[in-house]
Amino acid sequence: MTPKQTAYKKALIKDIQINKRNVFLDDEQRREFMLSRFGVESTTKLSIAQLKQLLDFCLRKVSDVVPNIITEPQVHKIEKLWSVKARDKSSMALLVFANRICKRTIYDILTLKKDEATKLIVALERLKV
């Protein structure tokens, strides 16, 4: 990140901290909301776009933040690449591979976020047959 982006990110976090009381009763409720929508517990781990979404929610400009869940074409692409490139073609082996790539425990491919699915697709494309 450039110094300007870092400063902007810090300003967004500061605005969220100031305005979080408009919608959240306590920090635990805010953490649960962020975990359900963005998959993280800390504002420092959010991207600038996600911070903007959270700030809009805190300022009540939007009624809810829609989680970025995996799309149907991404699911199809992951399954197709896995069936072509994997030695062990089981769904459990795919979940283990996804856990390693996304660095979190995944119980179902449909619970992936869009960016995690993109990472998984890139990793599958790089696999050698």
PLY file of the C-alpha trace (Angstrom):
ply
format ascii 1.0
element vertex 129
property float x
property float y
property float z
element edge 128
property int vertex1
property int vertex2
end_header
0.00 0.00 0.00
1.13 3.51 -0.71
1.43 6.01 2.14
-1.73 7.78 0.93
-3.69 4.52 0.91
-2.45 3.70 4.41
-3.48 7.13 5.67
-6.89 6.78 4.00
-7.37 3.34 5.55
-6.52 4.72 9.01
-8.99 7.58 8.50
-11.74 5.11 7.53
-11.02 2.98 10.62
-11.15 6.10 12.79
-14.52 7.12 11.30
-15.87 3.61 11.88
-14.72 3.69 15.50
-16.45 7.05 15.99
-19.72 6.04 14.32
-20.02 2.38 15.38
-22.30 3.27 18.29
-25.02 4.27 15.79
-25.68 0.61 14.99
-23.77 -1.65 17.38
-24.35 -1.93 21.12
-20.83 -3.13 21.88
-17.60 -4.26 20.26
-18.59 -7.92 20.45
-21.66 -7.30 18.31
-19.54 -5.37 15.79
-16.99 -8.23 15.66
-19.74 -10.78 15.03
-21.17 -8.61 12.25
-17.77 -8.22 10.60
-17.07 -11.95 10.91
-20.39 -12.83 9.27
-20.05 -10.31 6.44
-16.31 -10.07 5.79
-14.80 -13.11 7.50
-12.52 -11.09 9.81
-12.79 -9.83 13.39
-10.64 -6.71 13.10
-11.09 -3.57 11.02
-7.36 -3.54 10.32
-7.73 -6.73 8.25
-10.39 -5.23 5.97
-9.64 -3.79 2.54
-10.41 -0.16 1.75
-13.56 -1.15 -0.18
-14.79 -3.24 2.76
-14.04 -0.40 5.17
-16.14 1.93 3.00
-19.02 -0.56 3.11
-18.78 -0.86 6.88
-18.63 2.92 7.32
-21.71 3.36 5.12
-23.49 0.83 7.31
-22.39 2.64 10.49
-23.62 5.94 9.04
-26.90 4.21 8.10
-26.50 4.97 4.40
-27.28 1.31 3.62
-29.55 -1.08 5.48
-27.21 -4.07 5.29
-23.86 -5.15 3.93
-24.27 -8.04 1.53
-21.60 -10.68 2.05
-19.52 -11.43 -1.02
-20.21 -15.14 -1.32
-18.96 -17.42 -4.05
-20.81 -17.28 -7.38
-22.20 -20.24 -9.29
-19.67 -19.90 -12.14
-16.83 -19.93 -9.58
-18.20 -23.13 -8.02
-18.43 -24.74 -11.45
-14.88 -23.64 -12.38
-13.43 -24.95 -9.09
-15.15 -28.32 -9.48
-14.08 -28.63 -13.12
-10.44 -27.71 -12.40
-10.36 -30.08 -9.41
-11.70 -32.99 -11.45
-9.10 -32.38 -14.16
-5.97 -31.56 -12.13
-6.26 -33.37 -8.80
-4.87 -36.82 -8.10
-7.37 -37.44 -5.30
-10.65 -36.22 -6.78
-12.72 -36.49 -3.59
-14.57 -33.52 -2.16
-12.76 -33.95 1.16
-9.40 -33.56 -0.59
-10.72 -30.38 -2.24
-11.71 -28.99 1.16
-8.27 -29.77 2.59
-6.67 -28.00 -0.37
-9.03 -25.02 0.05
-8.17 -24.84 3.77
-4.49 -24.61 2.89
-5.02 -21.93 0.23
-7.51 -19.77 2.18
-5.76 -20.24 5.54
-8.98 -20.97 7.42
-11.19 -23.98 8.08
-13.71 -24.53 5.31
-16.48 -27.09 5.72
-18.19 -26.46 2.39
-17.06 -24.82 -0.84
-20.28 -22.79 -0.89
-19.14 -20.88 2.23
-16.16 -19.35 0.42
-16.00 -15.60 -0.18
-15.51 -14.31 -3.73
-11.88 -13.34 -3.17
-11.10 -16.70 -1.56
-12.70 -18.48 -4.50
-10.55 -16.45 -6.87
-7.42 -17.43 -4.92
-8.49 -21.07 -5.05
-9.11 -20.93 -8.82
-5.68 -19.38 -9.41
-4.03 -22.06 -7.25
-5.89 -24.81 -9.10
-4.88 -23.38 -12.48
-1.24 -23.43 -11.37
-1.39 -27.09 -10.40
0.47 -29.41 -12.72
-1.50 -32.32 -14.14
0 1
1 2
2 3
3 4
4 5
5 6
6 7
7 8
8 9
9 10
10 11
11 12
12 13
13 14
14 15
15 16
16 17
17 18
18 19
19 20
20 21
21 22
22 23
23 24
24 25
25 26
26 27
27 28
28 29
29 30
30 31
31 32
32 33
33 34
34 35
35 36
36 37
37 38
38 39
39 40
40 41
41 42
42 43
43 44
44 45
45 46
46 47
47 48
48 49
49 50
50 51
51 52
52 53
53 54
54 55
55 56
56 57
57 58
58 59
59 60
60 61
61 62
62 63
63 64
64 65
65 66
66 67
67 68
68 69
69 70
70 71
71 72
72 73
73 74
74 75
75 76
76 77
77 78
78 79
79 80
80 81
81 82
82 83
83 84
84 85
85 86
86 87
87 88
88 89
89 90
90 91
91 92
92 93
93 94
94 95
95 96
96 97
97 98
98 99
99 100
100 101
101 102
102 103
103 104
104 105
105 106
106 107
107 108
108 109
109 110
110 111
111 112
112 113
113 114
114 115
115 116
116 117
117 118
118 119
119 120
120 121
121 122
122 123
123 124
124 125
125 126
126 127
127 128
